[in-house]
Structures are given as structure tokens and as C-alpha cells.
Amino acid sequence: MLEKSIENYEETRFNNTHREITILTMYIYNVTINIDESVHEEWLTWMETHIPEVLNTGRFLSAKLTQVLVDEEMGGVTYSVQYTAATREDLDDYYTFDADNLRNNGLKKFADKMITFRTELKVINEFYPTTTSN
């Protein structure tokens, strides 16, 4: 099913050397979280199960957990989780059927110890090196 979903959103383009490349239209659902240091380790452990729960909804292809490398004036540690969706419909279905329940699990557990905000990104193009050097 996932392969069929991806195939429907492929677009063929030609790069500047006239080689055919395939572009996939995808969406990134980005959740940025600032977590209080008093629950930081507990939160990281919880995320090891939370991220797979989000992926197991079937709405996303993959996820990346990254630490934002900035000193926060408000304190805490900041992270970004980037979930990749193959289609806009997958992202909308996540909001409709899954998001509230999964968000509430985190709110119940960490309530006033975390601040989150969410953004959506549409992948327009991906670029890769055209030459290699050592």
C-alpha cells in the first residue's frame, strides 16, 4: 500500500545534464518541543515509544528526532521531530483520526514541563552533490 501511495506522487524531471530524476512530493510534519531538564531523561525514554506509535498510524513514512543546538533563555532542552508523509491526505488523516489522542498522551504525562509548536513543510525539491571530492 505504501509503495502505491508513493508511486502516485512521483514526478519526472530532468536535471542540467539531461539525466532523468524522480521527485517525490512529500510533506514534513515538524513538532518542536522544549522539555524541562527535570524530566528530560524520562521524556527521551518516552519518545522511544511515542514516535513508533505515531509511525504505526500508517500516516507517515519515517521520523527523525533531532536536538536543536541552541541555548534556550527559558532553559530546558529543545528537540525537533520530523515526520515525513507521502501525501497531504495522509497528513490530514493523521489530524482527523490520530493526533488528538497521541498529543493528549504527552500532555497527561508532561503537562507543564514542555512547550510544543508544530509546523508543516512541503518538500519542493531535494538537492545532492553533483561532484565528489576527498
Beta strands, then each sheet from edge to edge (+ up, - down):
strand 1: 10-14
strand 2: 20-24
strand 3: 27-35
strand 4: 62-67
strand 5: 77-85
strand 6: 114-122
sheet 1: 1+ 2-
sheet 2: 4+ 5- 3+ 6-
end
